[in-house]
Amino acid sequence: MKQLLIYADSLSWGIIPGTRERLPFDDRWPGVLENTIIASGVRARVIEDCLNGRRTAWNDPFKPGRNGLAGIGQVIEKHSPLALVILMLGTNDFQSMHPHTAWHAAQGIRALVEAIRQAPIEPGMAVPPLMLVAPPPILIPAGPIAPKFVGGDQKCGGIAEHYETVARELSCSFLNAADIISSSKVDGVHLDRDQHHLLGKALALRVLPLITG
């Protein structure tokens, strides 16, 4: 059994754009990923650790527990052994209460990779390989979440390039989600159902060689 950990935010948790509702597992990209891998004949379990509002390495001034760096070592320890860890974070780093740019988000991803590799896993367990997924750029924020993400479409510019640099320097796999999907026009931030399916299937093609090679 291959265990994969998805460490991410609401784009992966499956918020339905314009609502506070959640897509069912089979329609969220982690679920599509698991189902596609299993359909290929590989026994796998995708562990979703996806928290709405999670940043890479920053605190939310209004809600506790949104700093992705806090406790990541214990998350890895709890779910090990892991065949792969997929990080898809950064969108919330561009919320209006933060001054961060894509470069800052990439440094947060770098800190997460380093923390994962130093996690207190049991002796003899392998440090899991990592895949960094650059989330699709924020469009013009709309609807109830617009004030929270105002300006995010500007601050996120260049995110894929900065993440790819970190992936190369730290020997991680990399995927630019914007090559496959786009953020919803409904709220400018989250993913529509069809985009979840596209991303999950595309990731399966990239993941299978990593967990079976």
VENPE-V74298 format. One record per helix or strand of 3 or more residues. SS is the DSSP state (helix for helix, strand for strand). FROM is the first residue (numbers start at 1). TO is the last residue. If there is no record, write none. Layout:
# VENPE-V74298
[[SS:FROM:TO] [SS:FROM:TO]]
This chain:
# VENPE-V74298
[[strand:2:8] [helix:10:13] [helix:25:27] [helix:29:39] [strand:44:50] [helix:72:79] [strand:84:88] [helix:91:94] [helix:102:117] [strand:130:134] [helix:143:149] [helix:152:155] [helix:159:169] [strand:173:176] [helix:177:179] [helix:193:212]]
